[in-house]
Amino acid sequence: MAVVFSDDEVAAALDGSTAVAAMREALLAAYDGRLVAPPRATAPLRDGRLVMTAGQLADEWYGFRSYDTFGHPDGEQVVVLHDARTGRIRAVAVGEEIGSRRTGALGGAAVDALARPDAGTLGVLGAGRQAWTQVWATAAVRPLREVTVHSRTPAGREAFAARVRAELGVPAWPVADPRAAVRDRDVVVLATTSRTPVLSAADLAPGTHLNAVGFKQVGRSEFGPDLLDRADVLATDSPAQALAYDPPMLAAEPRHAGRLRHLGAVLAGATPGRTGPEQVTVFCSVGLAGTEVALLDRLARATLPRA
């Protein structure tokens, strides 16, 4: 019988190191062709869309994630894991936690591959679930000394900083000015819901690594286009998904597409990542398909014996 994970169970069972390791393996598998990960599919409905991502890892597993854009405050997502040998459903995750932890862990893999080895300070713009999992995963790959966070409301950024201190044991401070929150930071996380730029290239110090998690398309982006011009290294978790966006993704436009690197190729050593301490590196997170299922597989293997 399939095991069903709730959000609370996912959060309790997953640690950052395990999640980052699972995403690193998935990125490598996508790069060498073992993970089949097509761009997401959408079905237009009356007041929104139903969105699905799917993936298959060789003869191990296949599955999907389904979510909608209706904006219901209590709306839920579902991730389903099938055993590739039998077709039986091994596990189901209901809620948002596994998707958020997946995205955070992909960001952690990017930090590990592209940030300076001595990176210890982190600036965050955004204080929601996606921002939290980015910090959670980054703390698993770098010994953070300090986190600074800015969000639209004082209460939101104060609560976020308190959570970082309490759950990760890292000194963290709310900052009223967004530029001050990212100034001279070794790693910057951009995880807002803004459709207009909240950060520009001038806000980043030499040597910074940036994870861009929110909107990053032509006409709706949380960063200015000059940021991509500034980047010495520009990477994504899924070039196929980057090219499939409508409106187009900024990093996939002709002026940048030739520079956009597959993070899996960087991890495999087939493409260079950071080559100097002063370089600015940028990771554009798009959500490699199948990675939620890969993370659910990791949970299921820790919970149920294989038949």
ABEGO torsion letter per residue (X at the ends): XBBBBBAAAAAAABBAAAAAAAAAAAAAAAAAGABBBBBBBBBBBAAEBBBBBBBBBEAABBEBBBBBAAGBAABBBBBBBBBAAAGBBABBBBEAAAAAAAAAAAAAAAAAAABBAABABBBBBEABAAAAAAAAAAAAABBBABBBBBBABAAAAAAAAAAAAAAAGBBBBBBABAAAAABGBABBBBBBABABBABBAAABBBGBBBBBABBABBGBBABBAAAAAABABBBBABAAAAAABOBBBAAABAAAAAABBBAAAAAAGABBBBABAABBBBBBBAGBBGAAAAAAAAAAAAABBBX
